[in-house]
């Protein structure tokens, strides 16, 4: 397990599991679309997460739910800029940006963000060049295709091997671009072009992924949880989300990306107690 993550202005100790809080500044995200589109609402939500013990705040302005439609880089930057400017200036927590566009990465890095979280594995032309000389951490995620069509492409011979191979190749690409392993996080892409069974396999085997970099999983409120809870709607997936996040950490995840910070923090405290016991 990676012991420390170099994340922009911060050094994050990974000997204890860490919580990345979701801040969706979008009108159409699957769980909280429209709730934090206004700047004041977004900043108030960030303050709530900080009070609840969040370790990283991940700000997104473009939904990546299955079937979502892309927006322009200009619109994404417009939504992000006032919120990111305020959160970076606040300085209490590392600020991550959830984007797959090089143009957005460049502007956000100029604003001082600490991490780029890319659901498309930094495949946009120029992405490595945009981040290589920065001090930001990178989260490299696996996704087949784009959100509009990703759930049409779930045919794997061996989902664990194929996702691991993709992430290993992207890590090597990052290294070739000059990115240190201490800045890299990998994410197998739970819910991104996978069936419920494949998603669970990824969590079960998260410990088997690249041992040289930190590992992140994002399971919070996703449809796979609803699937295993007799089709419960998004608003009734809290216990399933927190349980699966805790189990992911038990299996070897270093960071969990969540909507429900306080509840997840308590669950991870129990994981820590059990491991120490």
N, C-alpha and C positions, 0 to 999 in steps of 0.2 A: 504494500500500500504506500502511495505517495504520502510523505509526512507533512509537506507544506506546499501551499499554492501561492505563487507570486501573482498578485491580482492588483495591478496598477499601483495605487498609493499604499497598498496594504500587503501584509503577509498573513495568510490564513492558515492557522494550525489545523491540520487534518487528522490529528490523532483522536479527535472527537468529531462526530458527524456534524455537518453544517446544513443550515436551512437557507434555501434561496426562496424569497417571497415573490409571488407573481403580482405584477402591477400592469394590468391590461388597459391601456389608454386607447381603446378601440370601441366602435359602435356594435361590433358583431362577433366578439369572442364567445365561445360556446357556453361559458359559465357566467361571466360577469360583464358581457358586452354592454357598453353604454354607461356603466356605473361610475367609471373613473375617467371619462373622456374630458371633462372639464378640469382645468389645472388645479383649482382649489380642492376638488374632490380627490384627485390623484395624490396631492401632497398630504391631505388628511389621511388617506389610506396608508401612505408610506409611514406617516407618524405612528399609526396604529401598529404597523408591522414592527417598527423599531421598538416600540414599547413592549411588544410581545416576544422579543428576542430574536428577530431575524438576523441572519449573518450577511446576506447579499440581497439587494433589491434588483429584480430583473424587470425592466420596463420594456413593454412592447407596444407598437402602434399599428401593427398589421396582424390580423387574425391568421392563425395557421391551423384552425380546426379543419377536419375533413370537409371538402367541398367549398371552402372559403375562396373568395376572389381576391386577387392581388391588387394592391394600390400602387401608385407611383412613388418613386423615391422622394419627390418633392412633397407629397402629402404626408408621407411618413416622417420626414424631417420636421415639417410644420407641427405635427402633433407632438413630437418628442421634445423639441428644443426648449420650450419654457419649463417643462417638468424636469428634464435632465439638468438644465442649468441650475435650477433651485436645489436639486438633490446633490449634485456634485459640490455646490457651494456649502451645503450643510456639513458635509465631510464626515459624518459619523459612521457611515457604512459604505462598502464598495457598491458601485452602481454598475449594473450590467445592462446591456442593450440587446434585445431579442430582434435580430434582423438578419436577412440573407442577402442584402444589397451592399455592394462595395461603396457606392456613393453615400449611403447612409452611414456606414462604418466610418468613413473619412471625416464626415462632419461631426459625428458623435465623439470621435477621438480628439478632435480639436476642442470640444467642450470639456474634455477631461474624464470621460468614462473609464472605468477600471476593468471592464470585461466586455467582450463581444460573444454573444450566444447565438450561433448560426445553425438553424435547423437543417440547412442544406450543405453543411460540411465545408464551407468556404470555397464553394465551387464557382461562385460568380467571378467572371474575369477580373483580375487585379486584386482579389481579396487578400491573398497572401502578402502582396506588396503593401497593401494598405495597413496591415497589422504588424508586419515583421519588425519594424523599427520602433514600434510603440512599446510601452511597458504593460499593456493590458494582458489579462488572461484571455484565453480562447476556449470556448466550449464547442467542440466538433461533434455534431449529431448526425446520425444515419437517418436518411429518408429516401425512399424511392420516389422519383418524380417530384411533383409539386402538390401542395395541399388540395388543389382542385381535383386531382385524379389519383392520389396516392393509394386510396383504398381499393382501387381497381387492379393493384399490382402486388398481391400478397403471396405469390407462388414462389416458395423457396425450396431448394433441395435440403438445406440445413440452415435454419435461420441463425443459429448461434455462430456457426463458422462463417457464414457470408457477412453478417454484420461485423464480426470481429475483424475479418480480413479487410473490409472497407475502412474501418476506423484505423487499423494499423497502417494502411497505405496513406491515409490522410495525415496521420501523425508524422510519418516519414516525410511527406510533402512539406509539412509545417517546419520540420527540422531543417530540411534543405533550404527553406526560405529564410532561415536564421532564427526561428522561434525555439526558445529553450523548453525542454520538457517540463520544467518547473512552472511554466505558464499554461500548460495544456490540461484540459479536462475533456473526457469523452462521454458521450451520451448515446446509448443504443437506440434511442428513438421509440420509446414505448408509445404506441398509438399512431405512429407515422408509417403507414403502409404495412401493417401487421394485423393478423387476426388476434382475437382474445387469447387463444392458446399460445400463439407465438409470443405475445407480449409477456405472458407469465413465464415462458421458458427463458426469456431474456433476463427477467428479474432473478429467477432461480439460479442462473449461471453468471450473474454479474461479476462474481469473484474471479471468473476465468478470463475476463478481458484484460487488456494490457496492464501489467503490474507497475509500469514505469510512470503512469499518469493517473491523475485523479479521475474518479468515475461519478457521474451524475445521473440520476433518473428523475423523470417527471411523470408521476402517475395520477396526480391530484384531479379528482372529479371526472376522470375520463370515461369514455363509453364502455371500455372493458370492465371497469368496476360495476357500472350499471348492468352489464351483461351477466356477471356472476352474482348480482344481487336481485335477480328476477326482474330486470328492466326498471330498476329504480331511477327516477329522474335525477338530473344534475343536483338539485337542491337537497337530495336525500342520500348523498354519497359520502358524507363526512367520515363516518366510522370506517367504511371501506377504504377511503383514501388514506386515512391516518394509519390504519393497520398495514396496508400494503407498503407505505413509505417506511414504516418501522421494520418490516420484513426485508425490504430492499437493503436497508442499512445492515441488518443482521447478516445478509448474504454478501455484503462487501461494498455497497455504495458509500461514497464519501460525502456526497451532497444530494439532498432531495429538494426538488422544486415543487413548491406547494402554494395553495391559496390560504390554507388554515394554519397560520404560523403557531399560535399559542398551543393548539391541540397537538400539533406535530411535535413541538418542543417537549411536551410532557411525555409523549410516546417514546421519543428518542432517549429521554432520561431513564425510562424503564429498560430500554435496550442496553444502555450503558451500565446500569445497575446489575442486570443479569450477566453481562459479559464479565464484569469485575467479580461477581459472586462465584 
